[in-house]
Amino acid sequence: MLRTADLLPSGRARVGEWSGSSAAGCGSTRRGAPAAPPIGPPAWPTWSPSVHGPLLAMLMAELVRRHAAGRAVRSLRYRLRRPVFADDPVLVHGDPVGEDAARLAVSASVGETRAEADIDFE
């Protein structure tokens, strides 16, 4: 069973469950082979799948779609700052920048920015 984030009408994301077959977590190991060392800093959970970066960009774009439905998006530029894991509670938020742009972010519960995006409207 995998976990994925759902966007709430308030702009917050919640973690929901999804079951199905996937290649995630289906790696094979040889008998007698030593275990691979953990990847990343020790604070990163090695048991939780990470959320794919383009999915975070889609969550930020969905926030714009819900709150600026009549506006056409000309461009979306995003930058991933830190990994988001499937069990992390996150907040998707943003503010307008002038008349034709918005700055968005995905933040963790401790206030760390995990991803940022700039959207330009037509």
C-alpha positions in Angstrom: 0.0 0.0 0.0 1.4 3.4 -1.0 0.5 6.7 0.4 -0.2 9.9 -1.6 -1.1 13.4 -0.8 -4.6 14.9 -1.5 -5.2 18.6 -1.6 -8.0 19.9 0.6 -10.2 22.9 -0.3 -8.3 24.9 2.4 -5.1 24.6 0.4 -3.6 22.1 2.9 -2.5 18.7 1.8 -3.4 15.5 3.7 -2.0 12.1 3.3 -4.4 9.5 2.0 -3.9 5.8 1.2 -3.8 4.2 -2.2 -3.5 0.5 -2.8 -2.4 -1.1 -6.0 0.6 -2.6 -7.6 3.6 -0.4 -8.2 7.3 -0.8 -8.8 8.0 1.3 -5.7 9.4 -0.9 -2.9 9.6 -4.0 -5.2 13.4 -4.1 -5.3 15.1 -7.4 -5.2 18.1 -8.5 -3.1 20.4 -11.4 -3.4 20.8 -13.9 -0.6 23.9 -13.3 1.3 24.6 -9.9 -0.2 25.3 -7.2 2.3 22.6 -4.5 2.8 23.1 -1.3 1.0 24.1 1.7 3.2 21.3 4.2 3.8 21.1 7.1 1.4 20.9 10.6 2.7 21.4 12.1 6.1 20.4 9.8 9.0 17.3 11.9 9.8 15.7 10.9 6.5 13.3 8.0 6.8 14.6 5.1 4.7 11.2 3.3 5.0 9.0 6.0 3.5 8.8 6.6 -0.3 9.5 10.1 -1.4 7.0 12.2 -3.3 8.0 12.8 -6.9 8.9 16.4 -7.6 6.5 17.0 -10.5 3.7 15.8 -8.2 4.6 18.7 -5.9 4.5 21.1 -8.9 1.0 19.7 -9.7 -0.2 20.3 -6.1 1.0 24.0 -6.4 -0.7 24.3 -9.8 -3.9 22.8 -8.4 -3.9 25.5 -5.7 -3.9 28.2 -8.4 -6.6 26.3 -10.4 -8.9 26.3 -7.4 -8.3 29.9 -6.3 -7.8 31.7 -9.7 -10.0 29.5 -11.9 -10.6 32.2 -14.5 -6.9 32.9 -15.2 -4.9 31.1 -17.8 -1.4 30.1 -16.7 1.4 31.1 -19.1 4.3 29.5 -17.3 5.2 27.5 -14.2 8.8 27.4 -12.9 9.5 25.3 -9.8 12.4 24.4 -7.7 12.7 21.5 -5.2 14.5 22.4 -2.0 14.2 19.4 0.2 12.6 16.0 -0.2 9.0 15.3 0.8 8.3 11.8 2.1 4.8 10.2 1.8 4.2 10.4 5.6 5.1 14.1 5.9 2.2 16.5 6.5 2.7 19.5 4.2 1.0 22.9 3.6 0.6 24.2 0.0 0.3 28.0 0.1 0.9 31.0 -2.1 0.5 34.7 -2.6 -0.1 36.9 -5.6 2.9 38.9 -6.9 1.6 41.9 -8.7 -1.2 41.6 -11.3 0.1 38.7 -13.4 2.1 36.4 -11.2 2.0 34.3 -8.0 4.6 32.7 -5.8 3.8 29.3 -4.3 5.4 26.9 -1.8 5.1 23.5 -0.3 6.1 23.7 3.4 6.5 21.0 6.0 4.9 21.1 9.4 8.0 22.6 10.9 8.0 25.5 8.5 10.7 24.3 6.2 10.1 25.1 2.5 10.3 21.9 0.5 9.4 23.3 -3.0 8.8 26.7 -4.5 7.1 27.8 -7.7 6.5 31.0 -9.7 3.5 31.2 -11.9 2.9 33.8 -14.6 -0.6 34.4 -15.9 -1.6 35.5 -19.4 
